[in-house]
Amino acid sequence: MQSAAAIGLLRPCAARPLVSYPSPRRGAGVFCEPLLPPRGLRLSARIGLVPASPLEEEEQKRSGRACRHVAAAAAGKVAAEGAAGGEESGGLAKTLQLGVLFGLWYLFNIYFNIYNKQVLKVLPYPINITTVQFAVGTFIALFMWITGILKRPKISGAQLLAILPLAIVHTMGNLFTNMSLGKVAVSFTHTIKAMEPFFSVLLSAIFLGELPTPWVVLSLVPIVGGVALASLTEASFNWAGFWSAMASNVTFQSRNVLSKKLMVKKEQSLDNINLFSIITVMSFFLLAPVTLLTEGVKVSPAVLQSAGLNLKQVYTRSLIAAFCFHAYQQVSYMILARVSPVTHSVGNCVKRVVVIVTSVLFFRTPVSPINSLGTGVALAGVFLYSQLKRLKPKPKAA
């Protein structure tokens, strides 16, 4: 007697293989429903594909939808993990880039102060040396514009007139700094320049009407006290160097106040680096005539040879100092474009500490314990000021 299966009364379905979809984790699989034949057909052991019943068609539909949902979820997870990995790598790259910029900022500043001091020791003509530094900065700016490294700014005559006061005080600030560095130790000049916040608060209150909070005023006390303590015990102290550094503080902070007061209108191509480059070029043309009328040209080979100086050494150190002078200020603007003003201010405070320490070690400057204490107190006050400056007073309730 033949079996029912043999004569086709019963049609047992063939075993259906399992299909695995790839998972986002290596080595793992997401298993779906068994792979079914095309819609409307089913497998028969005897005659192969035959029309399927309505129940079987519904089962096929549900299985197909389940597989598509699992595959879409797996693909979405892979994409999400890839995006998260990209964000993490991008954040790490930005952090490393910022760290490199801070390192270059400090390195250029250290080299500028060391080589500049060495030149000023043998060539005590600060106006000539400042003019050379602006000349090298002008050459760098023009080179970057001509080669397209830096987009050439589109600037009007009205904007140039607005920038002119900034260029004047920028010129005076750097000139006074070089005058101070030529008279006193590098460490002492930078200790005095730690009083910049004091003049910033004073000039902002007078010309902008920006009154400081009581906490900000209190943070100025250790700054002024620390500078006074360091000045009383400074071995290289002299009044010319002291007042030159103070004048540098006044002029540089006047530049900041003027920039707020004048509100120079920037076009798209006039970013901070372009603005600094324009100010550098203008400073060179402002100071060059003053050099001819006051000190005269003291950097010519004939003058240097008559003074018994090594031409190659003086020129090499002067060019390195001038390059670092322009580079550290340009890197400073690049950092400011990436971080908040408060972070930049803290970085500037740390930079001053690094410059003071390295100059003391390099030049073997004698420093007494009280002098070190005064410098430390002043720098701590600068750090405190930078932190309190970001705290805005709460608006009074109406």
Stockholm file with secondary structure:
# STOCKHOLM 1.0

chainA/1-398         MQSAAAIGLLRPCAARPLVSYPSPRRGAGVFCEPLLPPRGLRLSARIGLVPASPLEEEEQKRSGRACRHVAAAAAGKVAAEGAAGGEESGGLAKTLQLGVLFGLWYLFNIYFNIYNKQVLKVLPYPINITTVQFAVGTFIALFMWITGILKRPKISGAQLLAILPLAIVHTMGNLFTNMSLGKVAVSFTHTIKAMEPFFSVLLSAIFLGELPTPWVVLSLVPIVGGVALASLTEASFNWAGFWSAMASNVTFQSRNVLSKKLMVKKEQSLDNINLFSIITVMSFFLLAPVTLLTEGVKVSPAVLQSAGLNLKQVYTRSLIAAFCFHAYQQVSYMILARVSPVTHSVGNCVKRVVVIVTSVLFFRTPVSPINSLGTGVALAGVFLYSQLKRLKPKPKAA
#=GR chainA/1-398 SS CCCTTTTTSSCCCCCCCCCEEECSSTTCEEECSCCCCSTTEEEETTTEEEECCHHHHHHHHHHHHHHHHHHHHHHHHHHHHHHHHHHHHHHHHHHHHHHHHHHHHHHHHHHHHHHHHHHHHHCCCHHHHHHHHHHHHHHHHHHHHHHTSSCCCCCCHHHHHHHHHHHHHHHHHHHHHHHHHHHSCHHHHHHHGGGHHHHHHHHIIIIICCCCCHHHHHHHHHHHHHHHHHHHTCTTCCHHHHHHHHHHHHHHHHHHHHHHHHTCCCCTTCCHHHHHHHHHHHHHHHHHHHHHHTTCCCCSHHHHHHTTCCHHHHHHHHHHHHHHHHHHHHHHHHHHTTSCHHHHHHHHHHHHHHHHHHHHHHHTCCCCHHHHHHHHHHHHHHHHHHHHHTCCCCCCCC
#=GC SS_cons         CCCTTTTTSSCCCCCCCCCEEECSSTTCEEECSCCCCSTTEEEETTTEEEECCHHHHHHHHHHHHHHHHHHHHHHHHHHHHHHHHHHHHHHHHHHHHHHHHHHHHHHHHHHHHHHHHHHHHHCCCHHHHHHHHHHHHHHHHHHHHHHTSSCCCCCCHHHHHHHHHHHHHHHHHHHHHHHHHHHSCHHHHHHHGGGHHHHHHHHIIIIICCCCCHHHHHHHHHHHHHHHHHHHTCTTCCHHHHHHHHHHHHHHHHHHHHHHHHTCCCCTTCCHHHHHHHHHHHHHHHHHHHHHHTTCCCCSHHHHHHTTCCHHHHHHHHHHHHHHHHHHHHHHHHHHTTSCHHHHHHHHHHHHHHHHHHHHHHHTCCCCHHHHHHHHHHHHHHHHHHHHHTCCCCCCCC
//
